[in-house]
C-alpha cells in the first residue's frame, strides 16, 4: 500500500492524478497539496471517514512553507512514503516571478527534491517533466528517446530553460540510493473540452497565436488520463530513471491549435517579430520566433516506459460532436 | 587508388582491397557476391576475422533465425492488399481523374496514418499525398516516361533499406522511386526517403516532404522507420551526388556509411536501386561553392539553364528514366549486430554496396 503526496493538486493535471490515484486500491492515503482552497471536485473524496484524501495548502516554491509541510505532524501522521510532483506550468512559472533568483518552477523542483531526500520515510519521487527539453533537429518530426540530447543552448527561451533545469535536477538524482526518482517527460497534454497543458505556446487562455510561416511541425499529444495512469504505474513499479510518456497520436501544430479552439496565424519572420513584441507585452507569452518547437516537430519513443513501467497509451485524442452539435476535442478510451 | 587502406581487426599489416580498384580485386561479381551466390569476399573476410567460413545463404529454419531483428511491435505498419480494398465510387473531382487501381493503392496507404488525426508520427498525411500524386504521376508517365524492372526484389512486408544513386539538382529521382514502388507492389508500399537535414530548415519544403512521407535523416527517425517495418530509401552519396558535374555522371561518389551500420544493427536487408536518367535531367557544369557558402546553401550548381533562366532553369529535362531494383543484399545473414561496432568493417561493406550499385548502373545503362 502506498501513501502519496501530490503537489499542485488544485490545478487540472494534479486534480486528474488525485482522482486516478483515489480509484487505485493500492493507494491508501493521498495528501493533496495546492496553493489555493481545495477544489470542489475533491468534495466527495474529502468526505470519507476516515478520508482517503487529505488536503493541505502550501507554496512549495518557497523553502520555509515547504519545510513546514514536510515536517508537519499531518504529513507524519499520514505516513507519506511517496511524492508525486506535478510542476507548476504556464509562462508565469517559467520565469515571470523568480524565487531566489530562480524561476518558480525550478525553485519548487529543487525544494521538493531536497525535502524528499531529507525525509526519512519518503522513498519514491515521481515527477512530471516536459518533453520540450529535447534539442530538435531541423525537420517536421523528430523521433526522440530518453537518451536524445537536451537543448542546452544558452539562448533557449526562459520558459524552456526552466523545464530543462528541473529535468537536470531530477535526472541528477535518478540513480540515488536514498530515493527512487522517476521523471516522466510528457509532451503536450490535452483534456476533454480542448484544454492544453505543458505546451509553451498553446497553454493558457484561448485566443490567437502566431507562428512562423512555412512551418507546421508535428506535435506529440497525450491525454491527461494517460499521464495520470503513467504516474500510477510509476508509483507501483520499482523502476527509476527518465521515461517518455506519450500518447498514440501526433498532429500538426495548426490542427492542434484548431482542435483546442486557438487560431494560429502563420506570419513571415518580419511581421512575426512585431506581433510577438506586442503579444509579449500584453500577455507575457514566450517568443514564437525563438521557440524551436514552432519550427521543428517531435514525437516520442515510449518503448522504455512500456518495458519498465508497463505504460501504453490507453486514450486517444480526437474530435467528437458534443451535445450542442459542435465539434470539440475529446479523449476516449482505446 | 583509395588513399586510406582499410585494415581489419587483429590483422595488422593485411589490407583489404581498396574500393576504387573495381570488382576484379575481389575475384567475383559484386552483384552476385553480396547477394550471396558466390562469396570469396566473405570467406576472406571471415578468415581474416577468425570466424567460421560462411556457406550459402541460410534457408528454412536457419533463415528464419536470421530474419530481421527489428522489434516487431504493434506499430508495425502493414497495408492491405489490393484484393481487400473496394475502391468505391469516386467521391470528388480528383477521384474521377484517378483510375480504380490507383485509388485502391492510395486507400491502402491510408492505413499508415492514425485514424483520428490522419497523420502518422513522421507527419505523413495520406490526404496530402493523394493530392500530390497526380502531379508526380504525370511526371512519371509523361515527362520522365519511367520504365522499371526487378520489383520482385522488393519485400512485400517488413523493413528494407533501398540504396539508390542520387543526381540531378532536384530530387525527382526519389519522387519517381516512390511512385514506381507504389504502382508496382501489392500490398502497396510507401517508400520513405531519408532526406538531408537541410531540407528540414526550408519553409514549406519541410512540410511538403513530411506530408508526402519523406523523413529527415536523423538516426532516431531512421531506426523508427525500420522498427515500423517500412521501406526506407537512402541516397548514401548525399549532397555530393546531387552536385556532381556532368563529367562524373553515373559515377557514384563516396558513400556515407550510417545506413550499413543500421542495417547490421537492425538486421534489415539492403536493396540496391539503380536510377538511370536522374543525372541527365539537369547536367551540372560546375558548382559555385563560394557563392553557395555565402548564401548558406549546400551547393550552387550551374547548369545550361540554371541560373540563366531563373526558376524555370530548375525544370528538369524530359529524359527517360529507368529504375532497376537489384537482388537484396542480406548482410544481416552474414554479420551480426555486434559487427556494426567495427567502423572499418562498416566502411568496407559500404564500399562493397557502392561497387554493387555501380555495377548495376553500368550494366543497365548499356
Interface residues (C-beta under 8 A of the other chain):
Chain A: X137 X138 X139 X140 X141 X142 X143 X144 X145 X148 X212 X213 X214 X215 X216 X218 X220 X248 X249 X250 X251 X252 X255 X296 X297 X299 X301 X303 X316 X317 X318 X319
Chain B: X71 X73 X114 X116 X117 X119 X120 X121 X122 X123 X197 X198 X199 X200 X201 X202 X203 X204 X206 X207 X209 X210 X211 X215 X216 X218 X220 X221 X223 X224
